[in-house]
Amino acid sequence: MNRVAQAIRAAAIAPLAVQDGEAVRQYRFAAGFPAFEGHFPGFALLPAVVQIMAAATLVEDWRSAKLTLASVEKAKFLIQLRPGATVVVRCRERTIAGRRRYETSLVVEEGLAASFTLGFVEEDS
Amino acid sequence: MKDRADLTLPVAAERILPHRPPMLLLKRLTACTELTAAAEARFPAESLFADADGRIDPVVMVELMAQTYAALRGYADLVQGQPVQEGLLVGARQVRILGAAHAGEELRVEVRTDGLYEGFALVEGEVRRGTELLAAGTVKLWVREKGGAERG
C-alpha cells in the first residue's frame, strides 16, 4: 500500500457503511494530509487523483479485494477541497455495457464536489 | 532579462509548473508546440504513490496527463516572460489504464489539445514506458487566464 492510500484510510472519521446498496465513508482531510504538500505552495488543494483514490480504496475495502484501477470515466471535479474538508464518499456498483463499474460521488457541505465512474481489475490473491 | 538559452527544451518541470514535491510528478518538458507537448517522469522509490514493491498507483496516469498540459501552458508563459498561471484538473473521460509503472522507470507523457473554450482545455493524453502504452484518455483542465477570475 502506498502512503497516499494509507493516509486516505487514516483520514476516515467513520467506519465504512453500506446503505441502500452503496458503500459510504466519511473523511476529513486535515492540513497535514501528505498530498496537500506541493499542491500548491501557499494554497493547498486536495488533488483530483486523491479523490479518485479515496473512492478506489473504499471499493477495495467494501469488496475485501485487491483491485487495480483500470478506467476513469465521466469524471467531474466541481469544488476545490481545502485542508480541513469533510467529505462523504459514496460508491455504487453498476453494470454498464456488460462491465462492472462503480459510480462515485464526493459530497461536502457546499454540495457535490466530484463525481466519476471507476472500473477495476481484480488482482490475483 | 533571462538568456534565451534558458528557454531551450528540455526544461525542468519546476520552472513551468506551480506544483512542488511530493506532488510535482514530472521531471522535465521535452517537446512543446502551441497545442502539443511531451514530458518525462520518473517516480522515486520514496514517492507518495509507490508501494513497498515500487509499484506506482495507477491513478497517477491521470495526473501525469494533467501536469503535462499544465507544463505546455507554463512553458508558453515562460517564453512570453509571464508568471506561470495556475490550473486545475476538472474532468476526465474514458481514461484507460493498461499497465502499471514502477519506481525508477522512465515514463513519457504526450498530450494534444483537442479544444479550448472559456479557460477550459480538452486534452488527449498518453503515458508510455518505452513503446508500451500504459494509459490513454481525455482530461479537462481549467487554466486561469492572465488577469482572469477565480474558479469556484
Interface residues (C-beta under 8 A of the other chain):
Chain A: M1 N2 R3 V4 A5 P34 A35 E37 G38 H39 F40 P41 F43 L45 P47 A48 V49 I52 M53 A56 T68 L69 A70 S71 V72 E73 K74 A75 K76 F77 L78 I79 Q80 F116
Chain B: P18 H19 R20 P21 P22 M23 L24 S47 L48 F49 A50 D51 A52 I56 D57 P58 V59 V60 V62 E63 A66 E86 L88 L89 V90 G91 A92 R93 Q94 V95 R96 I97 L98 A100 G137 R151 G152
